[in-house]
Amino acid sequence: MTTPSNSDSVFNASGTIPFPDLARVSEVNETVLSETAKFNAQIGTAMQNLGKEWSEFVGMRLREDVQFFRTIHDCRSVQDLQQAYAQFWQTAFTQYGEEAQRLMRLTQGTVKDAARTAQATSDVLIHPHTDKAA
């Protein structure tokens, strides 16, 4: 039969089981939950902004579609019809390109903000008692 080494033992040198500092565990849990809630709020706001931007764009494009059908209805020749289609698609491509750029800028800003928040959260968790004002 082998004798367990001291490193395998759950007991400390005095023969008792060490008990964690519950106050510190509670403090860490509170900090983690608080920072997670802040982060979630930030991401939630960013997602709302992206959703708002996209829904406004879709609404504008739907109005363009309705106007396009009115324009087609008013066409009197094949040339008018060709011109209406060309104008519609040119406008659509331009607007979709501009919207893609806007969404990329919003997403880029969100990712940068999230990275800063994650770094700040990490700093708070690693060094919970440092005063940032100093």
KAMO-V653585 format. One record per pair of residues at least 24 apart in sequence whose ideal C-beta (glycine too) atoms are under 6 Angstrom apart, sorted by the first residue. I is the first residue (numbers start at 1). GAP is how many residues later the second one is. D is the distance in Angstrom with one decimal. If there is no record, write none. Layout:
# KAMO-V653585
{{I | GAP | D} {I | GAP | D}}
This chain:
# KAMO-V653585
{{31 | 97 | 5.9} {35 | 86 | 4.2} {35 | 89 | 6.0} {39 | 78 | 5.4} {42 | 75 | 5.7} {46 | 64 | 4.0} {50 | 56 | 5.7} {57 | 42 | 4.8}}
